[in-house]
Amino acid sequence: MSPRSPPATSSTPSASGSPTARTGYNKRLLEPIGNIPPAEAEARYYAQIEEHAMAA
């Protein structure tokens, strides 16, 4: 006899997780940068550095 794995069912959890879990994860990641997209936060960061360098 060969070993068998259990059949995949619709109750098997997916790799992507639930929408609520993803929302909580995104909120936790984006809160420290003001709930803005990371690319926008990066652009603001570098603009702030340039302003500081010009002022000095």
C-alpha positions in Angstrom: 0.0 0.0 0.0 1.2 3.5 -0.8 0.6 6.4 1.6 -2.1 8.8 0.6 -2.5 12.5 1.4 -5.9 13.8 2.4 -7.9 15.3 -0.4 -7.9 19.1 -0.8 -11.2 20.6 0.2 -12.7 24.0 0.2 -12.1 24.2 4.0 -8.4 23.9 3.5 -6.9 27.3 4.4 -5.4 29.2 1.5 -2.0 30.8 1.5 -3.4 34.3 1.0 -5.3 34.3 4.4 -8.5 36.1 5.0 -9.2 39.6 3.8 -9.5 40.8 7.4 -6.1 39.4 8.3 -4.6 41.1 5.3 -6.2 44.4 6.1 -4.9 44.2 9.7 -1.4 43.4 8.4 -1.4 46.3 6.0 -2.7 48.7 8.7 0.1 47.6 11.0 2.7 48.1 8.3 1.4 51.5 7.0 0.4 53.2 10.3 4.0 54.3 11.2 4.4 56.1 7.8 1.0 57.9 7.9 -1.1 55.3 6.1 0.3 56.3 2.7 1.7 54.0 0.0 5.4 53.2 0.7 6.5 54.8 -2.6 4.9 58.1 -1.6 6.5 57.9 1.9 9.9 57.3 0.3 9.5 60.3 -2.0 8.6 62.5 1.0 11.6 61.2 2.9 14.1 62.0 0.2 12.4 65.4 -0.5 12.8 66.2 3.3 16.5 65.2 3.2 17.1 67.5 0.1 15.4 70.4 1.9 17.5 69.9 5.0 20.7 69.7 2.9 19.8 72.9 1.0 19.1 74.7 4.3 22.4 73.8 5.8 
